[in-house]
Each structure stands twice: as structure tokens, then as C-alpha cells.
Amino acid sequence: MRNTGSLTEAEKDACFCLSTLFLHCEMTSDDIALIAQSLHRLGIPVDQLDHILRYEVFPILYPNLLNPAGIWDYFAEADLITRVNGLRTHQQNVLQMVGGNMAWMILGGSVLTSWAPVKEMLRQLDQGTSSEPSSVLVEFFFSQRSPILSLSLHLLSYKALTPWNMVITKRMVARTAAMFDFHRVLFNDDSPPKSSEGIA
């Protein structure tokens, strides 16, 4: 079932959604519903999503399961897509295939544990037995792929994808809120500042 073509737009979004299964955080019922709804709108069969998870996303992101760096929000999408496309267009050598299979034997269970409830809800959505996806939540999920306030990525020591740090993100959001409050008091204006340039 190996695909040698470049990722479609739907497959790119699927890779990004599936990458959330590799973050160091507990998945809530809302997280599960949001991921399932986001995948459902892409129209990709569940069997194909299984393949993308196992053979295209897992080989790239499994090092994050071994990394004790803490809790992250999401991965850098551009890097993820570039590397998945690389896997598709370049056949893995024997050592890479053996290493990937061994990693799956050791770590695959934790990924499948997170994937199982998402897949179950996805099947329900496909069968029309669950509520319609919330367009607001889904659009918010995909909007998180863009850098927040032009934050720089913090590269990890190994060649794994760089995720966004939740602590840094929350700090920047808090600073933006503080600037908005200052602007409102100074100018007696409830509209946000017109420019965020100069925010360090």
C-alpha cells in the first residue's frame, strides 16, 4: 500500500492531526472529539489513516515519545510535511526499516492506545451515528498550525520535529492580553492595537 506520490492537501491535514497523538499530554474527551471531527471532514478512509499513522507519521515522530522535554502544544507542520513527503519519495534502507519496526514493537502500543478512541469516534462520524462536527472547533484546531505572534521554534537536540512549548505560548498570550488592556485604558478604546510589531 506504499504511496510514492506527494501528499495531497487532505493528507497533509491528516498528518498534522495524527501528530497530536505523539504529544506529551493526556488526551481529554474533548481532544478526542476534536481530532476525530477534524479527520472526518477530510474524507480519508480509516484504513488509509491507519497506514499514514503507522508508516508515515510514526517513523518521524516516535523519538518524541522518548523525549522527557515536557508537554508541548503541537509540531511544526512544514517540517512534518517535508519529512513525510521524503519518506514517500525515497525508499527506506534495510536498517531504517528494521529500526522502524523495532520502534513500533516497543512504542506502537502507546500510540494505538491514544488512536483507538479517536478511530472509534471517527467510525461513528462516518456512519452518521454521532453529532455533526463543530466547525468552530475544527477551524480553531487547524488555525494552530500557524506560528503564534511570530514565536521562534526551540530546536531539540535530536533530529526530531520541533513542537511548540505550551508555557512559552501561554506567556505570549498573557503579554498580548496585557497590551490590549493598556491600550484600552490609555485610549478608552475596546478595539485591539492595530499592530503587534515590537513585541519581544
N, C-alpha and C positions, 0 to 999 in steps of 0.2 A: 504493500500500500504506500510505498515511498513516493512522495511528490517531489519532482525536481524543478517545478516552476516557482516563480516568485510568489510571495504571499499576496492574496487578494486583500482588499480593504477590510472585508469581514473577518478574514483570518488574522489580520493584524490586531483588530479589536479583540478577537478571541484570545490571542496570545497574551495581550495585556490583562484581560480579565482573569485568565488562568494563572498569571504570575502572582496574583494576590494569595494564592494557596501556599506560597513559599515565604510569606512574611512571618516574622516572629511575633505573632499576636493571636489571641483566642478569637475564633470566629463566632459572632453572635448570630441569632436567628435573623436579624436584620441584614447582616453581612451576607449570609447565605442567600436570602431572598434577593438582594440587590445583584449579586453575581449571577444568579440563575436568570433573573429578568433581563440583565444586560446581554447574556449569552443567547437567550431565547429570541431576542429581537434581531439577531444576526442571521437566523435561519440556517445554521450549520447543524447537520445531524449529530446526535450524541456520540455515535461511533467515531465520527471524524474528530470530534473534540477529545475523545479518549486518546486517539492517535497523536493529536497535536500535543496534548499534555505529556504523554509518555515519551515520545520520540523527538519532539522539537523544543518544548519548554523545559522539561525536566533536565536534559543534559546540560543546559546552560545555567539553570538556577539552583540545582541541588547543593552547590557549595554554600549557599546562604543558610541551608538547614544546619550546617556545621559551624556557622559563624556566631560567636557569642557577643556580637557588637550591640545587640539590643533590639528594641522594637522600631520598626520602620513603617512608613505610610504606603509607599509604592515604589516601583522600579522605574528607571529611566527608559521610556518606551523606545526612543530612537535606537539605543544600543541593543535592546532586546530584539527589535525587528531586524536590525542589521545582522545579528548573530544567528537568528533563526533562518533568515534567507541564506546565510553562509552554510548552515547545515544542509539545506535543501540542494544547493548547487554543488557542494563538494562532498563526495563520498567519504565517510569516516574510515580511518585505517583500522587495522585489527586491534591495536592497543586501545584506541578510543572506544571501539565497540565493546571490548571486554570490560574496560573501566566503567563505561556507562551501565552495562548490565549488572556489574557488581554493586554499583551505587544504587541501582534500582532495587536490588535484593535487600540492601541494608536500609535504605531510606524511603523506598516506594510506599511502604505501609503507612507512614505518617502523611504522605501526600494523598493517598487514597482515602484515608480517614477524613480528611478535610473535603475531598472531592465528592464522596458518596452522598452527603445530604444535598449538596448543590445539584448533583446529577439527578437525584430523586425529584427535587422540586422542578428541575428543568423538564423532566419527562412529564410531570403533571401539567406544566405550562403547555408543552407540546400537544398534550391530549385535551387541553382546554378544561382541565378539572381544577385549576387554581385561578385566583383573581388575576385580572389583567395587570401588567407591569405598570408601575408608576413612572410616567415619562419624566417627571421632575427628578426623581431619584436616579434614574438611569442616565439622564443628561448630566447630572452632577457627578456621577461616577466617571464618565468619560472626560469630563472637563478637568479632572485631576491629573490628566496626563501632561498638562502644560506646566512649566515652572511657575511657582508662586512668588510673585514680586521679584523675579529675576534672581532667585537664590542660586548659588553655585553648588554643584554636586560635591559631596565629600567622598573621594575615591577610597575604596577599601584596599588593603594590602595585596589581596589576591585578585586575579583577573576575573572577577565575577561582576555581575551588574551592580550598579550603584543605586541604592534606594534612597528615598528622601527620609530625613530624620524627623520624627514626629515632634520632638522637643524644639528643634530649630523652627519648624513650620509654625507651631503654636506661638513661639516667641515673636515671630514676624507678624503674625496676625494680630497679636496683642498690641504691638507697636503701631500698626496701621490704625487700629481702633482708637488708640490714644491720640494719634494725629488728627483723626476725624473729630474727636471731642474738643481738641484745642481749636481747630478750625471753626467749629460751631460756636464756641464761646466767643472767640475773637471777632468773628464777622456776623454773629447772630444769624447763621445760615445753616440749615439742616442738610444741605447738599454736600456730598463728599468733595475733598480737594480735587482740583482738575488734573493734577499731576502728582505722581509718586516719585519723581526723579529726586535724587539726593538722599533717598532712604538707604542707610548702610546696614 
